[in-house]
Amino acid sequence: MKAVECIVKGKGDIGPYHQDCLASGICGSHINKTDFIQALSARIRALQWNPYSRRPLISDIRNDCLIVQDGIELCCLSKALGKSWIKVAMPEKVLAKWLARGTGDLDNVVARSLRKSFYNPIDHPAYRKAKIARRDSIRLDRIRQFLGPIGPGLCGLDIGCNMGYTSHHLQRQSFRMTGIDYDANHLAVAKALDATYGLDVRFQNCYFRQFQADQPFDIVVALTVLYHMFFRQEEQNIPECGRMDKIGALAKLDAMTRHALIWESGPDPQLEIDFIRSNSGLSDYYSLGPTQGTGKKRQLGVFLRPDTSFSDYLKKRHASNFAGRWDGGS
Ligand SMILES: C[S@@+](CC[C@H](N)C(=O)[O-])C[C@H]1O[C@@H](n2cnc3c(N)ncnc32)[C@H](O)[C@@H]1O
């Protein structure tokens, strides 16, 4: 996706995609990076001239993931051009599987709570026209591109998961996910979507300060929530868990994060970056670029522990891209 976006926008680095293709055998080692980029660019430009001549072909649905047999480049191109839905071709038995993903639980939750809109998109045709606060999935694309093909065997925690959008997507990438949010209405939607998607994210209705876990998580995701936790809720006296100042909350976050904290800021990114880097072991910071919240400017990035095999892997993966985006020491 990122590679297609680079071609469409004429900027960015296709290197990590070339590496993934080499590693997975999609392209042979005799194809160097320059030839690879040239061939890919030619195919994408040809599609741009005549994008919808042939619909992508879906051959199966596995664990709620559509398996694209042919036309993945057209899928990515459509997305890079800002489309959130496209027409595809699929055999009848696959269509039957797709339509069998029921929305009964979700319909009940929506009716009970008189909900008129959602924070994130719902990946089901019945909710294609629903009112959505954050429609784009740029954050997921960047996170996925940054992490690469890791996922199986790793676990993740999504703090302030709302309706579970990021948790569901990371579970599709094979992370074992836990999502927490203090808002029971949002969590009801998240749990109903587990049923629709056939996923099993463990959702828990609690404040971060109340949350207990036996083991740290390989990755922790905290998108537009730490600002609330550290700088807005600090003085709140939450009955079940008493008061915890922002240093205590960050210490707990630090202890729960084994490798990486994937983060999106509130209105003052630098305040949060400085606070996290100077008061926790997550002192390396890599920017994934600016984002738009609900109409507001935000910053997306990743905090890592220095000198671990995990951060070394990520640094190597993005070696050509790191200049100017990596802040690895105070
Ligand atoms: C702005 S929304 C972001 C939702 C989601 N992280 C995303 O970016 O798509 C913030 C969410 O964090 C939740 N939240 C805020 N403070 C929290 C806390 N201390 N513990 C758990 N959830 C919290 C809110 O209920 C809300 O669903």
The ligand as an SDF file (V2000), in Angstrom:
LIG
                    3D

 27 29  0  0  0  0  0  0  0  0999 V2000
  -10.2630   10.0900   21.0430 C   0  0  0  0  0  0  0  0  0  0  0  0
  -10.7880    8.4710   21.3520 S   0  0  0  0  0  0  0  0  0  0  0  0
   -9.6120    7.5240   20.4500 C   0  0  0  0  0  0  0  0  0  0  0  0
  -10.1100    6.1460   20.1060 C   0  0  0  0  0  0  0  0  0  0  0  0
   -9.0790    5.2210   19.4320 C   0  0  0  0  0  0  0  0  0  0  0  0
   -7.8880    5.0810   20.2630 N   0  0  0  0  0  0  0  0  0  0  0  0
   -8.7010    5.7410   18.0670 C   0  0  0  0  0  0  0  0  0  0  0  0
   -7.8000    6.6050   17.9780 O   0  0  0  0  0  0  0  0  0  0  0  0
   -9.2760    5.2990   17.0560 O   0  0  0  0  0  0  0  0  0  0  0  0
  -10.2370    8.2400   23.0210 C   0  0  0  0  0  0  0  0  0  0  0  0
  -10.7940    6.9610   23.6540 C   0  0  0  0  0  0  0  0  0  0  0  0
  -10.0730    6.6970   24.8490 O   0  0  0  0  0  0  0  0  0  0  0  0
  -10.9690    6.3350   25.8750 C   0  0  0  0  0  0  0  0  0  0  0  0
  -10.2910    6.7060   27.1440 N   0  0  0  0  0  0  0  0  0  0  0  0
   -9.9370    7.9670   27.5290 C   0  0  0  0  0  0  0  0  0  0  0  0
   -9.2790    7.9090   28.7120 N   0  0  0  0  0  0  0  0  0  0  0  0
   -9.1760    6.5950   29.0510 C   0  0  0  0  0  0  0  0  0  0  0  0
   -8.6040    5.8990   30.1740 C   0  0  0  0  0  0  0  0  0  0  0  0
   -7.9950    6.5510   31.1520 N   0  0  0  0  0  0  0  0  0  0  0  0
   -8.6990    4.5470   30.2110 N   0  0  0  0  0  0  0  0  0  0  0  0
   -9.3210    3.8660   29.2080 C   0  0  0  0  0  0  0  0  0  0  0  0
   -9.8900    4.4770   28.1310 N   0  0  0  0  0  0  0  0  0  0  0  0
   -9.8210    5.8120   28.0450 C   0  0  0  0  0  0  0  0  0  0  0  0
  -12.2540    7.1180   25.5600 C   0  0  0  0  0  0  0  0  0  0  0  0
  -13.4050    6.5150   26.1210 O   0  0  0  0  0  0  0  0  0  0  0  0
  -12.2660    7.0610   24.0250 C   0  0  0  0  0  0  0  0  0  0  0  0
  -12.9410    5.9180   23.5490 O   0  0  0  0  0  0  0  0  0  0  0  0
  1  2  1  0
  2  3  1  0
  2 10  1  0
  3  4  1  0
  4  5  1  0
  5  6  1  0
  5  7  1  0
  7  8  2  0
  7  9  1  0
 10 11  1  0
 11 12  1  0
 11 26  1  0
 12 13  1  0
 13 14  1  0
 13 24  1  0
 14 15  1  0
 14 23  1  0
 15 16  2  0
 16 17  1  0
 17 18  1  0
 17 23  2  0
 18 19  1  0
 18 20  2  0
 20 21  1  0
 21 22  2  0
 22 23  1  0
 24 25  1  0
 24 26  1  0
 26 27  1  0
M  CHG  2   2   1   9  -1
M  END
$$$$
